[in-house]
């Protein structure tokens, strides 16, 4: 038996099920449990305060503070889920995340665990430069944190459940245009990321990429919103006789070079699509890893399709010009087909 859900609903159900399964699980963040509120910035925790009144903790606007609380609770055996309203605000908690949460298990010689989940929405959605950044690059380079990005509701539920059960800190990135939220938090330009969700319990591995479309001519790698643009680009390329294989990178740290490498060895051509700026991005790390793991299979250099190296614009026209789309992905893949 399955039911159709969006990402926000799937995350909400995963949180509820994990709280029912394990009394050590609790949520902490800003406005996540306000009676009559939205359930956090994007409705993920809507109504959970009614079912778990003692385990849904609203905090002041103080990310450094409540991430410190979550860190201490995890050290003492609890399993917190820390929620930031916008991914940009992770930078306000960076000292706790990078110097304590990521390092405590290592510094204690394994005597302490850090079963802490950190959830953060990303992406340009008309909110300006301080509420629209793609910050994956800043955390994939921090040893001790697992970093994942969810592109559909099935993965969102399974990954969150796997993260809650993991004894290491896990950062889950979600995209604002993929939540599928309704009502007051419906997003203009939202993309359908719904899935059939089984009623039975399941988890999705935190270290595996997923092949979303098979092909033999070119490999397109993407995550979050860019995964959906990549799939649309693959449809357009198919009409031109180009068979693109589309991989949802999904696990940003560690990267799954087994799945990525198998595709690269088959196609010999690679396009990596990233919403964040090109310089110093996750796509650069993936490109370097491809060279190290399977560079001998490349017919031509890896191509990156990313945003410009400028702050995210506010106006819709500039924002759309800033962010990669299917047209730019198609153009990049076409250029590679000459090799």
N, C-alpha and C positions, 0 to 999 in steps of 0.2 A: 504494500500500500504506500502511495506517495501523495504529496500535496504540493501545489505550485506556490512558491514563495519568492519574494525579493530578498536582497541581501540584508536589509534592516530587519525584516521579520525573521530571517534565518539566524542572524546573530542573536536576536532577542530570545529565540527558542533555545539556542545553544546555551546561553547564559543561564536561563531558567533550569534547563535540564542538569547542567553541571552544579548549580546551587542545590538542587534537589538531591543529586547524587552524593555530594560531598559538602558537609556543613562548614568546612574551612574556606569555601569559596565566597568572596564578597566583592562588591563593586564600589569603586571610589572615584569621584570626579565632580565637576561643576554642573549643577542643575540636572543631574541624572535621575533624581527621584523627587521632583517637585510635584505635589498633588495638583492635578489639572494642567501640568506643564507638557512639554514636548517629548520628554524622555531623552534628555541629552540634546545636543545640537541637531541630531538627525534621526530622532525617534527610536533609536536602537533599544533603549531601556524603558520605553513607554509602559507604564502600568506595573513594572516589577516591584515598585515600592509597596504595592498593595499585598503582594504575595510574600515578599521578604523584607518587611519593614525594618528589621534590625541589621540587614546586610546590604542595604543600598545607602551609601554614605555620601551626602552632599557636602561639598567643601567650599571654602572661600576661593576667590580668584587668586590662587597661589600654587602654581604648578610645582615649584621646587619643594614646597611644603608637603603637599599630599603625595608626591612621588617618594619623598622621604618616609612618610607614614607607610606607604605600600612596601617600600624596601624593608623597613623594620619588621612589618608584619610577616613578610615572606621569610625573613631570617628566622622568625619564631615559629614557623610551621604553618602559617595561614597561606591561602592561595588567592591573592588579590588580582582583580582586573581593574587596571587604572585607565581612565578614559579622559582624553583631552578633547576639547570642543573642536579645535583645528590643529592639524599636524604642526603648523608653524609654532605652536605654543610648547612643543617638545623642547625647543631651544631654551625655554625658561627653566626647564627641569634638567638641563644637560649635565650639570654637575652630579646630581644624584644618579642619572642614568649611566653616565660614562665612568665615573669614579667609584661608585658604590655598587649599583645594581649589576653592571657588567663584570665586575672584578671580584665580588665578595666570595664566590665559590672557589675561585682560583687562589685568592689570598689566604683563604682558610684551609688550603690543602684538601678541599673536598669535605671538610667537616660541616660546612654550612651549605644548604641548597638555596636557590633563589627562584622559586616557582611563581614568577610574576608575569602577567600578561599586560602588555601596553597596547591600547587601541588608538589609532589616529587617522582621521580623514584627511585626504590630500586632494590636490587638483585645482585648476583654474576654473572658477564658476562665477565670474562677475563680482568678486569680493575685493579685488585689489591686491597689491603686492604682499601685504602682511597676513593674508588669509587664503593664499592660493598656491603656496610653494610646494614643490615636490622634493621632499627632504630625504628620500631614501639614501642618497649619496653620503649623508652625514653619519648614518648609523650602520651601513653595511661594512664600514671600515673599522668598527669597534669590536675587538675580540670579546667573546663571551655572550653576545646577543644573537639570537636567531631572528632573522628578518624575513617576513613573508608578506605577500601582496595578494589580495583576493579579488578575483574578477567575475565570479558568479556566486549565486546563493548556495549551491551545493558545497563548494569549496569553503565559503565563509563559515558555514556551520561546522563542517568537519575539521577545519583548521583551528577554529577557536577552541573546540573541544580538545583537540590534540595539544594545543598550547597550554590550556588549563592543567592538563595532566602531566606536562613536562616539568622536570625539576630545574630547568634553566629559564632565564628570562627570554620572552618571545615578544617581539614588536610586530603587530599586525597593522599593515597599511590598507586603508579602504578608500575608494574614490567617491566623492560627493555625488557624481552623476550616475553612479551605479547602485545606490542604495535602494531605489524603488520606493522611497517614502511618499506618503500621500498627504493630502490636506495642507496644513500650515507649512510643512517642510517639503512640499513638492518642488523639484528643481527644474528650471527651464533648461531644455536640451538634454534631459536625462536619457540614458541608454538602457535598454532592456537587459538586465542581467539575472532574470528569474531562472529558477531551476525546479525540477521535480525533486522534492526532498523526501527520502524514505522515513517512515515512522520508526524503523528500527535504529538503534544506536549505531553510529559509525564515526570514524575519524579519517582525516586526510593527512598523509605524511607531511612533515614540515620541511623536508629536504628534497622534494622531488618536483621537477618541471612536468608539464602535461602537454602532449601533442593534441592540439585542438582541430587541426586539419592536416591531412597527409598530402604530400606532394614530392616531386622529384627534381624540380628545376631550381628552386631558390628557397632558403630557410628564412623565415621572418620571425624574429623574437620580440615579444612585447609582454607587458603586464598592465594590470589595472585598466584604465580607459583605452590605453594604446593597444591592448590585446584586441579589443573590439574593432578599433580602426584597422588593425592588421587583418582581421577576418574579412572585413568589408573590402579591403584592398585585394585580398586573395580571390574573392568572388569576381572582381573586375579583371584581374589578371587571367583567371580561368577563361573568361570570354575572349581573351586574346591568345589563348593556347598555351599559357604559362601556368604550370602546376606548382603553386607555392605551398610549402609546408609551414604551418603556423604553430609556434610553440608558446605556451603561456609559461614564462619563466617561473613565476609564482614564488619559488624559494630564491630570494635575493642574497641570502647569506645563511647557510652555504649554498653556492651555485651548483646545480646538477649538471656537471659536464658529461655525465654518461648519456643522458637523454639529448642534450645539446650536441654533443660530439657525434652521436649516431646520425643525427639529421645532417650535420655539416659534411660528414663523410659521404652521404648519399647525394647531396645537391651541389656541394662545392662553392656555393654562393650564399652570402649572409647579409641580411639587413636587420639592424637592431633599432627598435623604436622606443624612445623614451620621452616622457612629457617634460622632464626637467631640462635645464640648459645642457648643452653638449659638453662643454669643458669640465673635466673632472667628474663626469657622471658615472652611473652604474653601467651604462653602455660601454664606456671606455674599459672598465674592469672586465666585462664579458668579452670584449674584443681581444684584450690581452690574453685572457684565459683560453680563448679559442686558438690563438696562435700557439700557445704552449701545449695544448692538448691534442690538437688536430690540424695544425697549420699546414701540414703537408697536403691536406686534402682540398685546400682552397684553390679555386681557379683564378681568383682575383681578390684584391683587398676587401676586408669587411667594410660595409658602409653603415654609418650611423645617421638616423633621422631623429632629430631632437629639437628642442626649442632654442630660441636665440639666447645668447649670453647677456640678457638684460633682465631686470626685475619684471615680474608678471604685470602686463598692462591692465588697466581697469576697464576701459571702454570695450564693449563687445566686439567691435570691428577689429581693434588691435589685438585683443585676446585671441580671436580666431586666427589671425595672421601669425601670432606668436606660437601657437600650439600645433604640433604635427597633426595631419589628418590623412585620410585614405589616399587623397590625390598625391601627396608628397611621398607616401609609401610606394604607391604604384610607380611613380616616376623613378624612384631609386631602384626598384626591382627591374624595371625595363632597362635601365642603363647597365645593370649587371648581366643581362641576357646576351650582350654582345661578346662576352668572354666564354 
